[in-house]
Amino acid sequence: QVQLVESGGGLVQTGGSLRLSCAASGVTFSSYAVAWFRQAPGKEREFVAGIAASGIGTYYADSVKDRFTISRDNAKNTVNLQMSSLKPEDTAVYYCAADRGNYRLAYRRPGKFTYWGQGTQVTVSS
């Protein structure tokens, strides 16, 4: 059925940039809300950024506003997260999540997203 695969994680220095991608199969991504969550060891999974179904809007956690940008590439059925000015506090496993019923992205909690990718590690060194 629906499968999500994240890519683009890695090791960067403080102030560097990374571009994460979430590729979907078995679904047309444009009609789903898609969000990025992250989880560091010993911490709860937290919302980072989300994009509602095409043409509705985007949302960001306060901690990443002005640094991260979420976007869609409908031709490739992917959602991207451009991360700039990275900080050590951004170190975590980043997960892509999607949901159709939550298409407006009114809910930004993990339990409101049905489909999840396997995660990709982002490490920011200093």
C-alpha positions as CSV (number, residue, x, y, z in Angstrom):
1,Q,0.0,0.0,0.0
2,V,1.3,3.4,1.0
3,Q,5.1,3.6,1.5
4,L,7.2,6.6,2.5
5,V,10.9,6.7,2.2
6,E,13.1,9.4,3.6
7,S,16.5,10.3,2.3
8,G,19.1,13.1,2.5
9,G,20.2,12.8,6.2
10,G,23.8,12.9,7.2
11,L,26.4,14.7,9.2
12,V,26.9,18.4,8.9
13,Q,28.7,21.1,10.8
14,T,26.9,23.8,12.7
15,G,25.6,26.4,10.2
16,G,25.4,23.9,7.4
17,S,22.5,22.8,5.3
18,L,20.8,19.6,4.4
19,R,17.9,18.7,2.1
20,L,15.6,15.9,3.2
21,S,13.3,14.2,0.8
22,C,10.2,12.0,1.4
23,A,9.2,9.9,-1.6
24,A,5.8,8.3,-1.7
25,S,4.6,5.2,-3.5
26,G,1.1,3.8,-3.7
27,V,-0.5,7.2,-3.3
28,T,-0.7,10.6,-4.9
29,F,1.0,12.8,-2.4
30,S,-0.6,16.1,-3.4
31,S,-3.9,15.2,-1.8
32,Y,-2.3,14.3,1.6
33,A,-1.0,16.4,4.4
34,V,2.7,15.6,4.8
35,A,4.8,16.5,7.8
36,W,8.3,16.1,9.2
37,F,8.8,15.0,12.8
38,R,12.0,14.5,14.6
39,Q,13.0,12.5,17.7
40,A,16.2,12.6,19.7
41,P,17.2,9.9,22.2
42,G,15.2,10.2,25.4
43,K,12.9,12.8,23.9
44,E,9.4,12.7,22.5
45,R,8.7,12.9,18.8
46,E,8.1,16.5,17.9
47,F,6.5,18.3,14.9
48,V,9.0,20.1,12.7
49,A,7.3,21.3,9.6
50,G,4.2,20.3,7.6
51,I,2.5,21.0,4.3
52,A,-1.2,20.6,3.7
53,A,-2.8,19.2,0.6
54,S,-1.7,21.2,-2.4
55,G,-2.8,24.9,-2.3
56,I,-3.7,25.1,1.4
57,G,-0.6,26.0,3.4
58,T,2.5,25.2,5.3
59,Y,3.3,25.2,9.1
60,Y,6.5,25.3,11.1
61,A,7.6,24.7,14.6
62,D,8.8,27.9,16.2
63,S,12.3,26.4,16.6
64,V,12.8,26.0,12.9
65,K,11.0,29.1,11.4
66,D,13.2,31.1,9.1
67,R,15.6,28.2,8.8
68,F,13.6,25.3,7.3
69,T,11.4,25.3,4.2
70,I,9.0,22.5,3.3
71,S,7.9,22.1,-0.3
72,R,6.3,19.7,-2.7
73,D,7.6,18.3,-6.0
74,N,4.5,16.8,-7.4
75,A,6.2,15.6,-10.6
76,K,8.3,13.3,-8.5
77,N,5.6,12.6,-5.9
78,T,7.9,13.9,-3.1
79,V,8.0,16.4,-0.3
80,N,11.2,18.1,0.6
81,L,12.6,19.8,3.7
82,Q,15.4,22.3,3.1
83,M,17.2,22.8,6.3
84,S,19.7,25.7,6.7
85,S,21.6,27.3,9.6
86,L,21.6,23.9,11.3
87,K,22.3,23.8,15.0
88,P,23.4,20.9,17.3
89,E,19.9,21.0,18.7
90,D,18.5,19.9,15.3
91,T,20.3,16.5,15.7
92,A,17.6,13.8,15.6
93,V,16.1,11.1,13.5
94,Y,13.7,12.8,11.1
95,Y,10.5,11.1,10.0
96,C,8.2,11.8,7.2
97,A,4.5,11.3,7.9
98,A,1.3,11.6,5.8
99,D,-2.4,11.5,6.3
100,R,-5.4,12.1,4.0
101,G,-8.0,12.8,6.6
102,N,-5.8,15.4,8.1
103,Y,-5.4,17.0,4.7
104,R,-5.7,20.6,6.0
105,L,-3.0,19.8,8.6
106,A,-5.2,21.1,11.4
107,Y,-3.6,18.5,13.7
108,R,0.1,18.4,14.1
109,R,0.6,15.6,16.5
110,P,2.1,12.2,15.6
111,G,-1.1,10.3,16.4
112,K,-2.9,12.2,13.7
113,F,-0.7,10.8,10.9
114,T,-1.4,7.4,9.4
115,Y,1.6,6.7,7.3
116,W,5.3,6.9,8.4
117,G,8.7,6.5,6.8
118,Q,11.6,4.7,8.4
119,G,13.4,7.8,9.4
120,T,16.7,9.4,8.4
121,Q,19.5,10.5,10.8
122,V,20.5,14.1,10.9
123,T,23.6,14.9,13.0
124,V,24.9,18.4,13.5
125,S,28.3,18.7,14.9
126,S,30.1,21.6,16.6
